[in-house]
Amino acid sequence: MALTAPMLHTLTTGTASEAWRVIIEHTLDVAAQTLSASNAPGEVIKRDREIGELDLFLSSSGWDLWQAFGGSVKRTSDRLVRWWDEPYSAKAVLILDALSLRELPWLLQGAKAHGFTLHGVNAHASELPGETDEFARALGFASRSKLQNNGGGLAHRLQPAQTETVDLPWKDCEGLINGAAGAKNLVFWHHWPDARLHDYSAGQGLELLTKDAAQQLASDDFWAFVERLATGRRLVITSDHGYAATGYFPDADGDVAAWLKQTFASGRNKTGKGEAGPFVPPVTLQINSPHGEHLLALGRRKWKSQGGYPTLTHGGLSLLEVLSPWLEISK
């Protein structure tokens, strides 16, 4: 699905909000198409490369659109707070840590197969940088770990709610919801697939994670857990941020590679004000977000670093690491 002339016209002549609307619509169109377990590894890589055409535009002639990202694309955290204020009798949020748009087809297909009603599907913005603690703080939690065993407290923005965060099998998660049967509203933050990003950060990380996603998100245990969450409640499934499949990024070379290695080591962002470098178009951008000043790696580049640059990571500026899926369902 190549970029069309009308799309390029909007990207180059439209407002920042219009351009980001087209970017998100195109990314969703590519990412949300049906998958099967047999074709998923190759198909997800193919789609990743198609979306890479937009990343290339955004890191070359359209890099100024990243400066407008925070003001043009709704943040998931703000969207959740507005949704929480809707007059549903009971509601629940399932945050799957680091879930990207690559995994959206499994959710769409599974919801249909298990008889859920789909009320909305979209993509919203992660915090900048796209990190777990930044998202937790945007929702009023000191950290992700504070949600454990209903420890969310009374200061967060999703009130009132019982909270939980675990890295347990889906069957055990269902048991936790059964234990919270009297809770009207629930916020459940699961560590999958983020924990797998670290497990699969070397070698063919994307292929391994894609196979794992096909198994996890098509399992009866997962959908029994989702059904328990959705029983008597309107449910949103979303994430704090996505991830970059950096194993498929081209290698930076020469002065660019040296600069990126010196600036970020094996990461994709750096706290505080930093030198953006002498390169045009830029390879880093300074972002001033609600979380302060950060220097972020721009676009699809990897570089050699001590210990090896990870093949799955997040925290920089590429579409599939800063866009989070948003699925609203009920049963």
Short mmCIF file of the C-alpha atoms (twelve columns), coordinates in Angstrom:
data_MODEL
# 
_entry.id   MODEL 
# 
loop_
_atom_site.group_PDB 
_atom_site.id 
_atom_site.type_symbol 
_atom_site.label_atom_id 
_atom_site.label_alt_id 
_atom_site.label_comp_id 
_atom_site.label_asym_id 
_atom_site.label_seq_id 
_atom_site.Cartn_x 
_atom_site.Cartn_y 
_atom_site.Cartn_z 
_atom_site.pdbx_PDB_model_num 
ATOM 1   C CA . MET A 1   0.000   0.000   0.000  1 
ATOM 2   C CA . ALA A 2   2.273   2.760   -1.293 1 
ATOM 3   C CA . LEU A 3   1.856   6.430   -0.452 1 
ATOM 4   C CA . THR A 4   -0.563  7.985   -2.933 1 
ATOM 5   C CA . ALA A 5   -0.385  11.387  -4.600 1 
ATOM 6   C CA . PRO A 6   -3.356  12.743  -2.554 1 
ATOM 7   C CA . MET A 7   -1.687  11.572  0.655  1 
ATOM 8   C CA . LEU A 8   1.602   13.224  -0.250 1 
ATOM 9   C CA . HIS A 9   -0.271  16.402  -1.172 1 
ATOM 10  C CA . THR A 10  -1.844  16.540  2.298  1 
ATOM 11  C CA . LEU A 11  1.442   15.701  3.996  1 
ATOM 12  C CA . THR A 12  3.266   18.509  2.223  1 
ATOM 13  C CA . THR A 13  0.595   21.229  1.968  1 
ATOM 14  C CA . GLY A 14  -1.949  20.505  4.720  1 
ATOM 15  C CA . THR A 15  -1.902  21.606  8.326  1 
ATOM 16  C CA . ALA A 16  -0.040  19.508  10.868 1 
ATOM 17  C CA . SER A 17  -3.333  18.131  12.188 1 
ATOM 18  C CA . GLU A 18  -4.445  17.160  8.680  1 
ATOM 19  C CA . ALA A 19  -1.112  15.523  7.965  1 
ATOM 20  C CA . TRP A 20  -1.189  13.493  11.174 1 
ATOM 21  C CA . ARG A 21  -4.769  12.406  10.481 1 
ATOM 22  C CA . VAL A 22  -3.644  10.994  7.114  1 
ATOM 23  C CA . ILE A 23  -0.558  9.368   8.668  1 
ATOM 24  C CA . ILE A 24  -2.594  7.626   11.370 1 
ATOM 25  C CA . GLU A 25  -5.339  6.516   8.962  1 
ATOM 26  C CA . HIS A 26  -2.768  5.017   6.592  1 
ATOM 27  C CA . THR A 27  -0.858  3.310   9.409  1 
ATOM 28  C CA . LEU A 28  -4.085  1.811   10.753 1 
ATOM 29  C CA . ASP A 29  -5.130  0.644   7.284  1 
ATOM 30  C CA . VAL A 30  -1.844  -1.196  6.843  1 
ATOM 31  C CA . ALA A 31  -1.582  -2.604  10.367 1 
ATOM 32  C CA . ALA A 32  -5.175  -3.729  10.984 1 
ATOM 33  C CA . GLN A 33  -5.599  -6.142  8.078  1 
ATOM 34  C CA . THR A 34  -6.441  -9.740  8.939  1 
ATOM 35  C CA . LEU A 35  -3.616  -12.062 10.013 1 
ATOM 36  C CA . SER A 36  -3.311  -15.808 10.389 1 
ATOM 37  C CA . ALA A 37  -0.809  -17.750 12.465 1 
ATOM 38  C CA . SER A 38  0.698   -19.238 9.310  1 
ATOM 39  C CA . ASN A 39  1.394   -15.956 7.498  1 
ATOM 40  C CA . ALA A 40  1.908   -13.609 10.458 1 
ATOM 41  C CA . PRO A 41  5.733   -13.516 10.740 1 
ATOM 42  C CA . GLY A 42  6.305   -12.598 7.091  1 
ATOM 43  C CA . GLU A 43  3.217   -10.394 6.815  1 
ATOM 44  C CA . VAL A 44  4.036   -8.326  9.903  1 
ATOM 45  C CA . ILE A 45  7.555   -7.687  8.579  1 
ATOM 46  C CA . LYS A 46  6.080   -6.655  5.219  1 
ATOM 47  C CA . ARG A 47  3.675   -4.236  6.916  1 
ATOM 48  C CA . ASP A 48  6.453   -2.876  9.086  1 
ATOM 49  C CA . ARG A 49  8.354   -1.966  5.916  1 
ATOM 50  C CA . GLU A 50  5.276   -0.379  4.325  1 
ATOM 51  C CA . ILE A 51  4.792   1.854   7.355  1 
ATOM 52  C CA . GLY A 52  8.513   2.567   7.078  1 
ATOM 53  C CA . GLU A 53  7.751   4.650   3.971  1 
ATOM 54  C CA . LEU A 54  5.956   7.128   6.221  1 
ATOM 55  C CA . ASP A 55  8.786   7.007   8.743  1 
ATOM 56  C CA . LEU A 56  11.216  7.825   5.944  1 
ATOM 57  C CA . PHE A 57  9.112   10.828  4.924  1 
ATOM 58  C CA . LEU A 58  8.892   11.994  8.544  1 
ATOM 59  C CA . SER A 59  12.637  11.740  9.098  1 
ATOM 60  C CA . SER A 60  13.605  13.453  5.851  1 
ATOM 61  C CA . SER A 61  11.418  16.139  4.299  1 
ATOM 62  C CA . GLY A 62  8.628   15.988  6.902  1 
ATOM 63  C CA . TRP A 63  10.586  15.951  10.156 1 
ATOM 64  C CA . ASP A 64  8.976   19.229  11.302 1 
ATOM 65  C CA . LEU A 65  5.722   17.274  11.743 1 
ATOM 66  C CA . TRP A 66  7.284   15.523  14.734 1 
ATOM 67  C CA . GLN A 67  7.553   18.899  16.439 1 
ATOM 68  C CA . ALA A 68  3.765   19.215  16.027 1 
ATOM 69  C CA . PHE A 69  3.016   15.636  17.113 1 
ATOM 70  C CA . GLY A 70  2.192   16.470  20.730 1 
ATOM 71  C CA . GLY A 71  -0.270  19.170  19.734 1 
ATOM 72  C CA . SER A 72  -1.838  17.344  16.788 1 
ATOM 73  C CA . VAL A 73  -2.422  13.764  18.003 1 
ATOM 74  C CA . LYS A 74  -4.525  12.910  21.051 1 
ATOM 75  C CA . ARG A 75  -2.502  11.289  23.788 1 
ATOM 76  C CA . THR A 76  -3.773  7.918   24.978 1 
ATOM 77  C CA . SER A 77  -3.621  9.139   28.574 1 
ATOM 78  C CA . ASP A 78  -5.872  12.133  27.868 1 
ATOM 79  C CA . ARG A 79  -8.232  10.004  25.761 1 
ATOM 80  C CA . LEU A 80  -8.548  7.525   28.637 1 
ATOM 81  C CA . VAL A 81  -9.410  10.275  31.107 1 
ATOM 82  C CA . ARG A 82  -12.090 11.694  28.801 1 
ATOM 83  C CA . TRP A 83  -13.469 8.214   28.167 1 
ATOM 84  C CA . TRP A 84  -13.516 7.510   31.906 1 
ATOM 85  C CA . ASP A 85  -15.856 10.477  32.343 1 
ATOM 86  C CA . GLU A 86  -18.401 8.990   29.936 1 
ATOM 87  C CA . PRO A 87  -21.639 7.937   31.717 1 
ATOM 88  C CA . TYR A 88  -21.152 4.158   31.530 1 
ATOM 89  C CA . SER A 89  -22.493 2.300   34.545 1 
ATOM 90  C CA . ALA A 90  -19.193 0.436   34.905 1 
ATOM 91  C CA . LYS A 91  -15.945 0.425   32.950 1 
ATOM 92  C CA . ALA A 92  -12.574 -1.287  32.702 1 
ATOM 93  C CA . VAL A 93  -9.233  -0.553  31.060 1 
ATOM 94  C CA . LEU A 94  -6.760  -3.248  30.026 1 
ATOM 95  C CA . ILE A 95  -3.298  -1.794  29.366 1 
ATOM 96  C CA . LEU A 96  -1.020  -4.271  27.577 1 
ATOM 97  C CA . ASP A 97  2.461   -2.873  28.095 1 
ATOM 98  C CA . ALA A 98  4.204   -2.040  24.792 1 
ATOM 99  C CA . LEU A 99  1.371   -3.426  22.651 1 
ATOM 100 C CA . SER A 100 1.791   -1.964  19.161 1 
ATOM 101 C CA . LEU A 101 -0.473  -1.650  16.147 1 
ATOM 102 C CA . ARG A 102 1.174   -4.814  14.792 1 
ATOM 103 C CA . GLU A 103 -0.887  -6.804  17.314 1 
ATOM 104 C CA . LEU A 104 -4.201  -5.036  16.574 1 
ATOM 105 C CA . PRO A 105 -5.469  -7.661  14.060 1 
ATOM 106 C CA . TRP A 106 -5.452  -10.375 16.739 1 
ATOM 107 C CA . LEU A 107 -7.625  -8.222  18.981 1 
ATOM 108 C CA . LEU A 108 -10.063 -7.346  16.200 1 
ATOM 109 C CA . GLN A 109 -10.343 -10.933 15.013 1 
ATOM 110 C CA . GLY A 110 -10.599 -12.340 18.535 1 
ATOM 111 C CA . ALA A 111 -13.267 -9.858  19.606 1 
ATOM 112 C CA . LYS A 112 -15.405 -10.795 16.602 1 
ATOM 113 C CA . ALA A 113 -14.871 -14.532 17.069 1 
ATOM 114 C CA . HIS A 114 -15.835 -14.358 20.750 1 
ATOM 115 C CA . GLY A 115 -19.004 -12.344 20.262 1 
ATOM 116 C CA . PHE A 116 -17.927 -8.932  21.510 1 
ATOM 117 C CA . THR A 117 -19.477 -5.720  20.200 1 
ATOM 118 C CA . LEU A 118 -16.878 -3.355  18.742 1 
ATOM 119 C CA . HIS A 119 -17.564 0.281   19.622 1 
ATOM 120 C CA . GLY A 120 -14.404 1.874   18.278 1 
ATOM 121 C CA . VAL A 121 -10.895 1.298   16.996 1 
ATOM 122 C CA . ASN A 122 -8.230  3.965   16.672 1 
ATOM 123 C CA . ALA A 123 -4.633  4.862   17.406 1 
ATOM 124 C CA . HIS A 124 -3.509  7.497   19.882 1 
ATOM 125 C CA . ALA A 125 -0.203  8.985   20.946 1 
ATOM 126 C CA . SER A 126 2.115   7.667   23.586 1 
ATOM 127 C CA . GLU A 127 3.818   10.058  25.912 1 
ATOM 128 C CA . LEU A 128 7.113   11.482  24.676 1 
ATOM 129 C CA . PRO A 129 9.381   9.744   25.250 1 
ATOM 130 C CA . GLY A 130 7.360   6.541   24.830 1 
ATOM 131 C CA . GLU A 131 8.238   4.943   28.160 1 
ATOM 132 C CA . THR A 132 6.237   3.117   30.832 1 
ATOM 133 C CA . ASP A 133 6.813   5.490   33.751 1 
ATOM 134 C CA . GLU A 134 5.885   8.542   31.677 1 
ATOM 135 C CA . PHE A 135 2.526   6.967   30.829 1 
ATOM 136 C CA . ALA A 136 1.907   5.967   34.441 1 
ATOM 137 C CA . ARG A 137 2.629   9.509   35.621 1 
ATOM 138 C CA . ALA A 138 0.365   10.965  32.922 1 
ATOM 139 C CA . LEU A 139 -2.473  8.959   34.480 1 
ATOM 140 C CA . GLY A 140 -1.540  10.157  37.962 1 
ATOM 141 C CA . PHE A 141 0.278   7.012   39.157 1 
ATOM 142 C CA . ALA A 142 3.777   7.336   40.561 1 
ATOM 143 C CA . SER A 143 4.786   4.238   38.580 1 
ATOM 144 C CA . ARG A 144 3.282   1.102   37.028 1 
ATOM 145 C CA . SER A 145 4.117   -0.940  40.118 1 
ATOM 146 C CA . LYS A 146 1.860   1.260   42.271 1 
ATOM 147 C CA . LEU A 147 -1.225  -0.308  40.669 1 
ATOM 148 C CA . GLN A 148 -0.482  -3.723  42.148 1 
ATOM 149 C CA . ASN A 149 -3.043  -5.211  44.549 1 
ATOM 150 C CA . ASN A 150 -5.295  -2.150  44.358 1 
ATOM 151 C CA . GLY A 151 -2.489  0.173   45.338 1 
ATOM 152 C CA . GLY A 152 -3.383  2.892   42.838 1 
ATOM 153 C CA . GLY A 153 -4.534  5.220   45.575 1 
ATOM 154 C CA . LEU A 154 -6.873  8.191   45.324 1 
ATOM 155 C CA . ALA A 155 -4.696  10.678  43.420 1 
ATOM 156 C CA . HIS A 156 -4.816  9.165   39.918 1 
ATOM 157 C CA . ARG A 157 -7.051  10.402  37.082 1 
ATOM 158 C CA . LEU A 158 -9.196  7.250   36.649 1 
ATOM 159 C CA . GLN A 159 -11.376 7.511   39.746 1 
ATOM 160 C CA . PRO A 160 -12.900 5.481   41.266 1 
ATOM 161 C CA . ALA A 161 -11.261 2.203   40.233 1 
ATOM 162 C CA . GLN A 162 -9.687  -0.942  41.577 1 
ATOM 163 C CA . THR A 163 -6.163  -1.340  40.130 1 
ATOM 164 C CA . GLU A 164 -3.832  -4.234  39.379 1 
ATOM 165 C CA . THR A 165 -0.563  -4.825  37.537 1 
ATOM 166 C CA . VAL A 166 1.001   -8.270  37.070 1 
ATOM 167 C CA . ASP A 167 2.988   -10.457 34.705 1 
ATOM 168 C CA . LEU A 168 0.960   -13.637 35.203 1 
ATOM 169 C CA . PRO A 169 -0.666  -16.143 32.820 1 
ATOM 170 C CA . TRP A 170 -4.074  -15.012 31.573 1 
ATOM 171 C CA . LYS A 171 -5.796  -17.773 33.550 1 
ATOM 172 C CA . ASP A 172 -4.392  -16.395 36.782 1 
ATOM 173 C CA . CYS A 173 -5.383  -12.880 35.745 1 
ATOM 174 C CA . GLU A 174 -8.953  -14.063 35.326 1 
ATOM 175 C CA . GLY A 175 -8.797  -15.331 38.882 1 
ATOM 176 C CA . LEU A 176 -7.723  -11.884 40.075 1 
ATOM 177 C CA . ILE A 177 -10.754 -10.349 38.370 1 
ATOM 178 C CA . ASN A 178 -12.988 -12.972 39.969 1 
ATOM 179 C CA . GLY A 179 -11.524 -11.856 43.259 1 
ATOM 180 C CA . ALA A 180 -12.487 -8.274  42.403 1 
ATOM 181 C CA . ALA A 181 -16.061 -9.245  41.510 1 
ATOM 182 C CA . GLY A 182 -17.462 -6.469  43.648 1 
ATOM 183 C CA . ALA A 183 -15.381 -3.793  41.923 1 
ATOM 184 C CA . LYS A 184 -17.409 -1.577  39.614 1 
ATOM 185 C CA . ASN A 185 -14.483 -0.074  37.693 1 
ATOM 186 C CA . LEU A 186 -11.140 -1.742  36.959 1 
ATOM 187 C CA . VAL A 187 -7.725  -0.643  35.667 1 
ATOM 188 C CA . PHE A 188 -5.595  -3.683  34.833 1 
ATOM 189 C CA . TRP A 189 -2.031  -3.179  33.529 1 
ATOM 190 C CA . HIS A 190 -0.406  -6.374  32.245 1 
ATOM 191 C CA . HIS A 191 3.347   -6.542  31.540 1 
ATOM 192 C CA . TRP A 192 2.953   -8.503  28.288 1 
ATOM 193 C CA . PRO A 193 4.322   -7.991  25.658 1 
ATOM 194 C CA . ASP A 194 6.914   -5.606  27.125 1 
ATOM 195 C CA . ALA A 195 8.555   -8.415  29.095 1 
ATOM 196 C CA . ARG A 196 9.026   -10.284 25.821 1 
ATOM 197 C CA . LEU A 197 10.765  -7.296  24.199 1 
ATOM 198 C CA . HIS A 198 13.631  -7.882  26.598 1 
ATOM 199 C CA . ASP A 199 13.569  -11.653 26.091 1 
ATOM 200 C CA . TYR A 200 13.643  -11.259 22.301 1 
ATOM 201 C CA . SER A 201 15.862  -8.173  22.063 1 
ATOM 202 C CA . ALA A 202 18.613  -10.066 20.230 1 
ATOM 203 C CA . GLY A 203 18.389  -11.957 16.938 1 
ATOM 204 C CA . GLN A 204 15.077  -12.247 15.093 1 
ATOM 205 C CA . GLY A 205 13.128  -10.415 17.766 1 
ATOM 206 C CA . LEU A 206 10.161  -9.323  15.666 1 
ATOM 207 C CA . GLU A 207 9.543   -12.789 14.269 1 
ATOM 208 C CA . LEU A 208 9.649   -14.377 17.731 1 
ATOM 209 C CA . LEU A 209 7.383   -11.720 19.228 1 
ATOM 210 C CA . THR A 210 4.922   -12.056 16.340 1 
ATOM 211 C CA . LYS A 211 4.651   -15.796 16.922 1 
ATOM 212 C CA . ASP A 212 4.170   -15.208 20.636 1 
ATOM 213 C CA . ALA A 213 1.461   -12.601 19.971 1 
ATOM 214 C CA . ALA A 214 -0.375  -15.002 17.672 1 
ATOM 215 C CA . GLN A 215 -0.369  -17.598 20.434 1 
ATOM 216 C CA . GLN A 216 -1.231  -15.281 23.317 1 
ATOM 217 C CA . LEU A 217 -3.929  -13.135 21.715 1 
ATOM 218 C CA . ALA A 218 -5.725  -16.030 20.042 1 
ATOM 219 C CA . SER A 219 -5.793  -18.183 23.173 1 
ATOM 220 C CA . ASP A 220 -8.990  -19.149 24.978 1 
ATOM 221 C CA . ASP A 221 -7.384  -18.119 28.277 1 
ATOM 222 C CA . PHE A 222 -6.787  -14.564 27.046 1 
ATOM 223 C CA . TRP A 223 -10.347 -14.120 25.808 1 
ATOM 224 C CA . ALA A 224 -11.811 -15.672 28.967 1 
ATOM 225 C CA . PHE A 225 -9.847  -13.031 30.885 1 
ATOM 226 C CA . VAL A 226 -11.098 -10.260 28.565 1 
ATOM 227 C CA . GLU A 227 -14.672 -11.519 28.921 1 
ATOM 228 C CA . ARG A 228 -14.346 -11.424 32.699 1 
ATOM 229 C CA . LEU A 229 -13.121 -7.840  32.494 1 
ATOM 230 C CA . ALA A 230 -15.960 -6.885  30.142 1 
ATOM 231 C CA . THR A 231 -18.759 -8.594  32.055 1 
ATOM 232 C CA . GLY A 232 -21.071 -5.747  33.045 1 
ATOM 233 C CA . ARG A 233 -18.489 -3.187  31.939 1 
ATOM 234 C CA . ARG A 234 -17.476 -1.192  28.872 1 
ATOM 235 C CA . LEU A 235 -13.852 -2.173  28.160 1 
ATOM 236 C CA . VAL A 236 -10.963 -0.364  26.476 1 
ATOM 237 C CA . ILE A 237 -7.831  -2.289  25.491 1 
ATOM 238 C CA . THR A 238 -4.822  -0.062  24.835 1 
ATOM 239 C CA . SER A 239 -1.116  0.355   25.640 1 
ATOM 240 C CA . ASP A 240 1.334   2.818   27.114 1 
ATOM 241 C CA . HIS A 241 3.506   2.829   23.960 1 
ATOM 242 C CA . GLY A 242 4.500   0.588   21.063 1 
ATOM 243 C CA . TYR A 243 7.951   -0.546  20.010 1 
ATOM 244 C CA . ALA A 244 10.431  -0.220  17.175 1 
ATOM 245 C CA . ALA A 245 11.607  -3.343  15.335 1 
ATOM 246 C CA . THR A 246 15.114  -1.935  15.168 1 
ATOM 247 C CA . GLY A 247 16.521  -5.232  13.929 1 
ATOM 248 C CA . TYR A 248 15.105  -4.259  10.527 1 
ATOM 249 C CA . PHE A 249 16.313  -0.663  10.629 1 
ATOM 250 C CA . PRO A 250 19.148  0.326   8.284  1 
ATOM 251 C CA . ASP A 251 22.572  0.877   9.811  1 
ATOM 252 C CA . ALA A 252 23.655  4.442   10.324 1 
ATOM 253 C CA . ASP A 253 27.216  5.039   9.194  1 
ATOM 254 C CA . GLY A 254 30.074  7.485   9.464  1 
ATOM 255 C CA . ASP A 255 29.594  10.613  11.523 1 
ATOM 256 C CA . VAL A 256 25.872  9.918   12.003 1 
ATOM 257 C CA . ALA A 257 26.522  6.529   13.594 1 
ATOM 258 C CA . ALA A 258 29.254  7.964   15.810 1 
ATOM 259 C CA . TRP A 259 26.966  10.778  16.932 1 
ATOM 260 C CA . LEU A 260 24.037  8.484   17.746 1 
ATOM 261 C CA . LYS A 261 26.240  6.029   19.617 1 
ATOM 262 C CA . GLN A 262 27.835  8.806   21.654 1 
ATOM 263 C CA . THR A 263 24.448  10.379  22.407 1 
ATOM 264 C CA . PHE A 264 22.215  7.384   23.111 1 
ATOM 265 C CA . ALA A 265 24.490  4.331   23.634 1 
ATOM 266 C CA . SER A 266 21.981  1.472   23.187 1 
ATOM 267 C CA . GLY A 267 18.873  3.589   23.864 1 
ATOM 268 C CA . ARG A 268 16.637  5.926   21.886 1 
ATOM 269 C CA . ASN A 269 16.269  8.955   24.132 1 
ATOM 270 C CA . LYS A 270 18.192  11.079  26.601 1 
ATOM 271 C CA . THR A 271 16.813  13.245  29.397 1 
ATOM 272 C CA . GLY A 272 17.482  16.996  29.361 1 
ATOM 273 C CA . LYS A 273 18.616  19.431  26.732 1 
ATOM 274 C CA . GLY A 274 21.196  18.025  24.383 1 
ATOM 275 C CA . GLU A 275 22.986  18.837  21.180 1 
ATOM 276 C CA . ALA A 276 20.826  17.796  18.222 1 
ATOM 277 C CA . GLY A 277 23.901  17.483  16.028 1 
ATOM 278 C CA . PRO A 278 25.045  19.172  12.795 1 
ATOM 279 C CA . PHE A 279 22.976  17.004  10.428 1 
ATOM 280 C CA . VAL A 280 20.338  18.145  7.936  1 
ATOM 281 C CA . PRO A 281 17.842  16.572  7.930  1 
ATOM 282 C CA . PRO A 282 18.307  15.981  11.660 1 
ATOM 283 C CA . VAL A 283 18.837  12.535  13.182 1 
ATOM 284 C CA . THR A 284 17.668  13.632  16.641 1 
ATOM 285 C CA . LEU A 285 14.982  16.040  17.836 1 
ATOM 286 C CA . GLN A 286 14.672  17.983  21.057 1 
ATOM 287 C CA . ILE A 287 11.152  17.474  22.443 1 
ATOM 288 C CA . ASN A 288 9.615   19.516  25.243 1 
ATOM 289 C CA . SER A 289 6.745   17.410  26.614 1 
ATOM 290 C CA . PRO A 290 4.796   17.384  29.908 1 
ATOM 291 C CA . HIS A 291 7.627   15.136  31.125 1 
ATOM 292 C CA . GLY A 292 10.311  17.738  30.483 1 
ATOM 293 C CA . GLU A 293 13.066  18.140  27.912 1 
ATOM 294 C CA . HIS A 294 14.281  15.057  26.070 1 
ATOM 295 C CA . LEU A 295 16.467  14.378  23.073 1 
ATOM 296 C CA . LEU A 296 14.974  11.589  20.945 1 
ATOM 297 C CA . ALA A 297 16.389  9.488   18.129 1 
ATOM 298 C CA . LEU A 298 14.537  10.375  14.930 1 
ATOM 299 C CA . GLY A 299 13.357  7.783   12.434 1 
ATOM 300 C CA . ARG A 300 14.556  4.307   11.536 1 
ATOM 301 C CA . ARG A 301 18.250  4.010   12.270 1 
ATOM 302 C CA . LYS A 302 20.326  1.639   14.319 1 
ATOM 303 C CA . TRP A 303 23.998  1.762   15.177 1 
ATOM 304 C CA . LYS A 304 26.661  -0.405  16.735 1 
ATOM 305 C CA . SER A 305 26.989  -0.142  20.492 1 
ATOM 306 C CA . GLN A 306 28.681  -2.040  23.258 1 
ATOM 307 C CA . GLY A 307 26.667  -5.153  24.046 1 
ATOM 308 C CA . GLY A 308 24.752  -4.868  20.780 1 
ATOM 309 C CA . TYR A 309 21.907  -2.580  19.793 1 
ATOM 310 C CA . PRO A 310 18.576  -4.285  20.691 1 
ATOM 311 C CA . THR A 311 16.331  -5.545  17.884 1 
ATOM 312 C CA . LEU A 312 13.168  -4.543  19.783 1 
ATOM 313 C CA . THR A 313 13.060  -1.316  21.781 1 
ATOM 314 C CA . HIS A 314 11.162  1.942   22.282 1 
ATOM 315 C CA . GLY A 315 11.559  5.543   23.345 1 
ATOM 316 C CA . GLY A 316 12.407  7.250   20.045 1 
ATOM 317 C CA . LEU A 317 10.459  8.795   17.180 1 
ATOM 318 C CA . SER A 318 9.043   6.240   14.777 1 
ATOM 319 C CA . LEU A 319 5.379   5.558   14.151 1 
ATOM 320 C CA . LEU A 320 5.039   2.080   15.601 1 
ATOM 321 C CA . GLU A 321 6.732   3.051   18.852 1 
ATOM 322 C CA . VAL A 322 4.675   6.205   19.521 1 
ATOM 323 C CA . LEU A 323 1.210   5.092   18.328 1 
ATOM 324 C CA . SER A 324 -0.864  2.901   20.632 1 
ATOM 325 C CA . PRO A 325 -3.904  0.856   19.571 1 
ATOM 326 C CA . TRP A 326 -7.287  1.742   21.070 1 
ATOM 327 C CA . LEU A 327 -10.040 -0.879  21.043 1 
ATOM 328 C CA . GLU A 328 -13.384 -0.305  22.769 1 
ATOM 329 C CA . ILE A 329 -15.624 -3.351  23.234 1 
ATOM 330 C CA . SER A 330 -18.461 -4.762  25.303 1 
ATOM 331 C CA . LYS A 331 -20.394 -8.002  25.615 1 
# 
